[in-house]
């Protein structure tokens, strides 16, 4: 499977056939050996040299997402572990202008937090992603189509890993080459693309599940964001109350009025945030 990715990326020569990239396709490739990294450079320099137009803040934010913070961004690539090199390669790739990502076992050696960062980045990615992975959880979180290579044939499943497990025996059964007919077998090439034969109701059910999953994730993110905002607002109001209780402030009418207005704005927003939080939670419950 890794060989196929390398053939598509042009790293290996074809024995037969041809590969034709689409118009304006820009490939971004992630390999397990991380050959795109320079051992003598620091993590920060590796990214900034590749993308000189990016600000230091944007580079640091991306590296922080993969848990490279503070002075660790100046660590030499050559001294990093395999997992750390993988995270640098992924950070570098996610900052590129590629519209077609090819990833070879991207979650190998990644810790749980970094895997989640990668999953969120890929789900938000607007281009095409083709990857090889044995990580079932990762596949379930990111894949919309699964291609299986089996007995010199190619089987295609429209859905995530759970969908593939549920439907694969059915798809194998309807493959003509698996039926007891020498006449049928003689007319089948060694490798074909066999798409899953789904009825309209099946497609609609899958689409509805996909939309519900996306809606749930969006609502969960909304709830989390609102909870963080509510916590920040409550702490801000407490700080204002402490300031207003200070003897020096008590004697300063202008300062009291200023703090009072600031508190009023925060309390108004807090009430709105509470209402939005309750509404989002209610929608989550009803899903």
N, C-alpha and C positions, 0 to 999 in steps of 0.2 A: 504493500500500500504506500509506503514511503517512496518507493521507486516511481510510482505513478505521479506523485506530487513533484518529484524532481524532474521528471520528463516534461510536465506541464510548465514548470518554471524554466526549462531549458538547461538544467544542470547536467542532464544525461542525454545521449543521442538515441533516437528511435531506431529499433531494428526494422520496423515496417510502419506504414501509415503516416499520418501527419497530424499536427496540432495547429489549429488556426485560432489565435486570439481574436476577440471581437475588436471592433473599431474603438480607439481611445481607451482601451483597457490598460490599466496600470497595476501591475502585480506587486504585492508586498508579501515576501516569503519568510516564514519562521521555521528554522530547522532545529533538530535536536542537538546538533553540534555547535550551534551559535557561531558559525563561521563568519558572520557579518560584524563581529565585534573585534576591536583592537585591544590586545592585552596591555599595551603600554599606556593607554589613555585612562583617565579617571571616568567614573560613571557620568558625571556632569559634562565633561568634555566630549565624551562619545556622542551624547545627544546634541549638544550645542554645535559641534563641528558638522554634524549631519544636517542640522536645521538652524543655520546662523540667523535666520529671520525671526526665530522665536525668542521671546523675552525670558530672562532668567526665572521670573516668577512662574510662567507657564511650564517651563521645564521642571522646576522644583515641585510644582503641584502634581504633575504626572508621575514623577519619581516617588513622591510621597504616597500616592495612591497604591504604589507597589512596595510601600514600607521602607523606602530609602529617604531618611529624614536627617536634617542637620548636617553635620560634617561627614556623614556616611556617603554623601553624594560625591565626595572627592576620593573615595576608595578606588584603587587601581583595578581595572577589569581582570587582570591576570591573577589577582589574589582572591577573587570571588569563587564561591561554591557553584556547582552546576545549577542549583535552583536559583541562586542569585543572578547568575548570568542569563538564565531564562527570563527572569523578570525584567532585566535591562533590555533584552531583545524585544520583549513584548511591548514595553513602554516606548521604545524607539519605533516600533512598527505602528502603534496606535497613533503616533504623531505624524505619520507620513501622509502623503496625498494619494496613496493607493486606493483604487476602487474595487480591487479583487484581492482578498487576503487568502493565502495558502498557508495553513498551519499544520505542522507535523507534531502530534502529541503535545499540544500547548500546555496542558496542566501537569505534565511530568515534573516532579520536584517542586511544584508550587505549594505553598501553604494554603490553608483554607481561605484566609482573608484575601490573598492575592488571586485565588481562583474566582472568588466572588467579584472582584474588581474586573477581571477579564470577562466574566459572564455578562456583567452589566454593560461593559464597553461594546461587546459584540452584539448584544441585543439592541443597543442604540445605533449601531453602525448601519449606514444606509447603503453600503455597497454589497458585493457578493462575498461570501466566506465559504471556502472549501477546506475541511480539515479531516485528519485521521486522529481517532481517539479511542481509547479503551475505557475512558472514564464515563460510566453510565449516567452518573448524576449530572455531569457537565453536558452530555448529549441531550438529556431530558430538558435542561435549562436553556439550551441554545439552538438546537437543531429543528429545522422545519422539513427537512428531506434527508432520508438516509439511503445510501447506496451500499449494497452488500455485494462483495465478490465471493462467489461460491461455485465450486466445480466448473471453473472456466466460464462462468456466466455472470451477468450483472443484474441484480434485482433492485428496483427502486421503490421506496416506500415514502409516501407523502405524510409526514408527521414526525413525532418525537420518538424516543427509544421505546417507551411503553407501547406506543402505537405499532411499532415495528415488531415487538415481541408478540403482540396480540394477533397480528395479521400475517406473519411470515409463513406459517404452515399452510394457510389458505392460498397464498400466492404461489408457493412451491407446487401445490396440488394442481393449480390451473395452468402451470407451465407445460406446454405441449411436449417438451423433451422428456418430461417425467412420466408421460403416459405410455402405456404398452402398445405403441403403434410404430412399427419400423418405417411405415410410409411417412408418418409425420416427422420422425427423427431425421430421415434422410433429407428433409427440406429445411432443417434448422442448422444454422451456423453454430460454431463452438461457443461464441460469445454474442449475446443479444441483450438489449435493454428491454426488460419486461416490466411495464408499469402496472401498478396495482389497479385492478378493475373494480372501481367503487361505484355504487349507484348514487343518484343525486342526494338521497337522504343521508348517506354516509358522508358525503362531502359537506353537506350543510351542517351535520352534527359536529364534524371536526372543526369547521370554521367557527361555529358557535362556541365550542370549547376554547378555541384559540382566542376569540374575542373576550370571553369571560375571564380567561387567565390574564390577558393584558389589562383588563379593567380592574381586576383584583389587585394586581401589582401596582397600578397607578394609585388606587385608593390607599393601599398600604403605605406607599411613599408619602401620600398626602397626610395621612394620620401621623406618621413619624415626624414629618416636617412641622406640622402644627404643634405636636407635643413639645418639640424642641423650642419653638417660638413661644409657646405658653410658659414654659419653664424660664426662658430668658426674660419675658415680660414681668412675671411674678417677682423675679429677683431684682429687676430694675425698679419696680414699685417699692420693694422693701428698702432698697438703697436710697430712694428719694425720701421715704419716711424717716430714715436715719439722719439724712442731711437736714431735713426740716426740723428735726428735734434738737439739732446742735444749737447751743446758746448763741453763738455768733450769728447764725442764720436767722434765728428767731427775732433778732433785733434789726435785721435787714429786710425791710418790706419789699423792695424790688426783687431780691433774691427769692423770697418766699413766693411771690407772685409767679416768678419764672419757673420755680420747681412745681408749683401747684398746677400750672398749665401743662407742664411736661408729664406730670402724673395723670392728669385728666386724659391726655392723648393716649397714654399707655393703657389706662383702664378701659377706655373705649375700644381700643384694638383688642385687648384681652377678652372682652365680652364677645366681640365678633369672632375671635379665634376659637373660643369655647363652642360657639354655635356651629362653626364650620367643622370642628372636630366631632361634635355629636352627630352632625349630618353625615360625615364621611364614615363614621363607625356604624351608623344605621344602614347605610348602603352596603357596607361590607357584610353585615349580619344577614342582609336579605339576598346576597348572592348565592 
